[in-house]
């Protein structure tokens, strides 16, 4: 509970400061004015790929849940912890605050970009959840059960499978850092973070593999769109 409260406090404090200094409106304006065609094309391709991948959802789900790899428990535990309890938001908030207190513009920019990327990815993810209303694996309705409107009045959590909000948030933040860390080869380690969260959600029977695949790509697309728009407008230092 305490990490959630600290994370919420950090995010609210950052948004208030960003608004008062005019940085948030400028960043949002930069994103709105940027060319959206690459982002829309990437999302269309991602949607098609996720739809095709859903044909293998049951097989992949069973394979992940039955894996006996020695590293699997540690990987799933790490991914689950990373994706829950607002830990990514806390990390982004602390990064931003460290930049403000230490007068490091690059850290401040990184925190701002991480929060912006994750906010866009999670907003779209949760909008899709309530539009598509896909049944989660534990609902035992199969991978092709969508538009379960009645579930909103029964167990709404059981019908918000597509896409994974946790993976979208972790992916958005991780890939924003991935973009800013170029050309450092160590940045590829950041890709492991949303992957670990994705495997964790599948192993817990909370999401179909295609849910997490789309969310991972969604976060990456939003992060790259934000990074490109801020860089073009000169917001990134």
Secondary structure as UniProt FT lines:
FT   HELIX           2..21
FT   HELIX           23..33
FT   HELIX           37..53
FT   HELIX           54..56
FT   HELIX           57..65
FT   TURN            70..71
FT   HELIX           72..83
FT   TURN            85..86
FT   HELIX           87..101
FT   TURN            102..103
FT   HELIX           105..132
FT   HELIX           137..139
FT   TURN            143..144
FT   HELIX           149..153
FT   HELIX           156..159
FT   HELIX           165..180
FT   TURN            181..183
FT   HELIX           185..190
FT   HELIX           191..203
FT   TURN            204..205
FT   HELIX           209..232
FT   TURN            233..234
//
